[in-house]
Amino acid sequence: GRHRGPGTAGRLGGRLGDVVDAYRAAQSRGEDPVLAVMAATGFGRRRTLRLIAGARDAGHLPSRRRKA
């Protein structure tokens, strides 16, 4: 894999925004954010998880670590 420059998130544009919005909305409703992003994007679980990871890497979502 090639190192991604700072402009990567900008090229995702609306899709990254949709991922972040759907994720946060589901969290606020107490629903599964991954399922919400899958529904919003129409992608399967694997691609959805990659999009969420990309949003985290770009600093748009918090890390997955939570108190159990």
Backbone as a ProteinNet text record, in pm:
[ID]
protein_1_A
[PRIMARY]
GRHRGPGTAGRLGGRLGDVVDAYRAAQSRGEDPVLAVMAATGFGRRRTLRLIAGARDAGHLPSRRRKA
[TERTIARY]
81.5	0	85.1	33.1	100.9	59	150.4	116.9	16	-88	-190	-156.2	-162.7	-133.9	-251.7	-235	-341	-465.5	-456.6	-572.1	-668	-640.2	-722.5	-866.4	-886.1	-1021.7	-1102.4	-1038.5	-1109.1	-1163.2	-1090.6	-1137.9	-1256.3	-1265.9	-1382.1	-1505.9	-1485.1	-1591.1	-1715.3	-1827.7	-1956.4	-1967	-1902.1	-1913.8	-1859.6	-1744.8	-1688.1	-1781.6	-1838	-1934.3	-2055.9	-2104.3	-2219.6	-2186.6	-2066.2	-2022.7	-2022.1	-1960.5	-1949.9	-2088.2	-2173.6	-2308.1	-2389.9	-2388.2	-2465.7	-2413.3	-2282.4	-2219.6	-2260.3	-2245.9	-2277.9	-2426.5	-2510.8	-2655.4	-2695.6	-2639.7	-2671.3	-2623.8	-2504.2	-2453	-2545.4	-2593	-2677.9	-2812.4	-2856	-2982.1	-2960.7	-2836.1	-2806.6	-2813	-2799.4	-2803.3	-2661.8	-2651.8	-2522.5	-2474.9	-2364.9	-2318.8	-2277.7	-2221.7	-2178.4	-2299	-2405.9	-2526.5	-2585.6	-2580	-2633.2	-2553.2	-2421.3	-2337.9	-2360.3	-2377.3	-2407.3	-2536.1	-2637.9	-2766	-2751.7	-2673.2	-2657.6	-2578.5	-2480.2	-2392.7	-2432.5	-2501.6	-2535.5	-2420.5	-2311.6	-2196.2	-2208.3	-2129.1	-2123.3	-2043	-2041.7	-1975.1	-1826.2	-1757.5	-1612.3	-1579	-1647.4	-1618.6	-1660.7	-1771.8	-1818.2	-1714.8	-1659.9	-1558.7	-1434.4	-1401.1	-1287.4	-1316.1	-1438.2	-1474.5	-1469.8	-1522	-1520.4	-1375.8	-1291.5	-1150.6	-1084.8	-1119.8	-1065.1	-1108.9	-1234.3	-1284.3	-1212.6	-1184.8	-1108.8	-967.1	-903.3	-765.9	-757.5	-862.4	-865.4	-903.4	-935	-966.3	-1111.3	-1199.6	-1340.7	-1422.1	-1370.3	-1438.1	-1338.1	-1387.3	-1296.7	-1249.3	-1142.6	-1092.4	-1193.8	-1177.2	-1274	-1262.3	-1152.7	-1132.8	-1237.1	-1306.2	-1408.1	-1396.7	-1453.1	-1458.6	-1558.6	-1521	-1610.5	-1704.1
-119.2	0	124.5	220.7	348.7	441.9	525.7	622.1	722.2	745.9	840.2	979.2	1074.8	1213.2	1277.5	1400.5	1468.4	1497.2	1491.2	1523.1	1408.1	1291.8	1173.5	1192.6	1245.4	1261.2	1355.9	1458.4	1553.7	1489.7	1392.4	1326	1235.5	1182.3	1100.5	1187.9	1313	1412.3	1372.3	1370.6	1345.7	1210	1109.2	974.5	969.4	1031.4	1031.5	1105.3	1214.5	1288.5	1204.2	1127.7	1039.8	934.1	879.3	777	834.6	951.2	1014.2	1048.6	1106.9	1145.7	1024.8	918.8	799.1	732.9	729.6	667.5	741	872.4	951.6	948.5	953.5	949.7	817.7	707.6	576.4	567.9	619.5	617.7	695.1	810.3	892.8	825.5	739.2	665.7	533.1	499.7	373.5	254.1	278.9	171.5	132.9	23.8	-23.2	69.3	142.5	236.2	168.7	48.4	-19.5	-51.3	-101.5	-131.4	-4.6	105.2	231.9	280.7	268.2	310.6	218.3	88.6	-5.2	35.4	71.4	111.7	242.5	335.3	465.9	457.7	368.4	361.2	251.6	148.8	35.9	-62.5	-43.3	-131.7	-247.5	-351.3	-464.2	-430.4	-524.1	-500.1	-468.9	-545.5	-526.6	-386.9	-343.9	-211	-101.4	-124.4	-27.5	-10.6	-122	-113.8	-39.5	-56.8	17.1	166.5	203.2	345.2	406	331	379.5	394.9	297.7	306.6	427.9	454.9	572.5	701.5	705.1	823.9	841	730	737.1	786.7	730.8	770.8	918.9	970.3	1111.8	1201.4	1139	1217.3	1259.3	1202.3	1240.7	1161.8	1046.1	962.6	925	903.9	863.2	719.8	682.2	545.9	449	320.8	220.2	188.2	225	187.4	251.8	167.4	214.7	138.1	191.9	116.3	3.6	-115.9	-231.4	-244.2
0	0	0	-64.4	-77.1	35.7	80.7	186.2	131.8	207.8	164.3	214.7	125.7	161.7	231.9	274.7	349.6	266.6	133.7	50.3	29.6	83.5	57.8	102.8	222.1	274.4	187.5	134.6	50.4	-75.6	-129.1	-250.3	-221.9	-99.5	-65.5	-58.8	-20.9	-24.1	51	-20.4	41	106.2	50.2	105.8	248	271.7	406.3	501.7	456	538	570.6	472	494.8	599.4	590.3	685.8	826.5	842.5	974.6	1028.7	944.1	988.8	1031.7	949.8	981.9	1108.6	1123.4	1240.5	1367.8	1366	1485.9	1518.4	1415.8	1438.8	1503.7	1454.7	1511.6	1655.9	1683.2	1820.3	1913.2	1867.5	1953.8	1980.1	1886.5	1905.2	1976.9	2006.7	2073	1979.8	1848.5	1749.3	1707.6	1632.2	1582.7	1470.6	1492.8	1390.5	1259.8	1267.9	1145.3	1057.4	1118	1040.2	980.3	1054.7	1004.1	883.7	890.4	777.8	658.5	684.4	575.8	504.9	582.5	524.1	446.3	499.5	435.5	305.2	300	182.7	85	134.6	49.3	32.2	105.5	95.1	192.5	168.5	259.7	383.7	477.1	605.8	588.7	504.6	490.7	438.4	333.2	277.1	374.4	443.9	543.2	654	702.5	807.7	758.9	630.8	575.3	571.3	533.3	529.8	669.5	767.3	905.8	953.4	920.6	959.3	894.7	770.3	702.4	768.8	812	881.8	1015.1	1082.7	1208.9	1183.6	1081.5	1049.3	1016	953.1	915.4	1032.8	1147.2	1266.2	1279	1194.8	1198.2	1299.3	1339.7	1438.8	1547.2	1669.9	1778	1757.5	1826.3	1816.1	1875.6	1843.7	1888.1	2035	2097.3	2237.7	2326.1	2401.5	2494.9	2623.2	2728.6	2854.1	2838	2877.4	2861.8	2980
[MASK]
++++++++++++++++++++++++++++++++++++++++++++++++++++++++++++++++++++

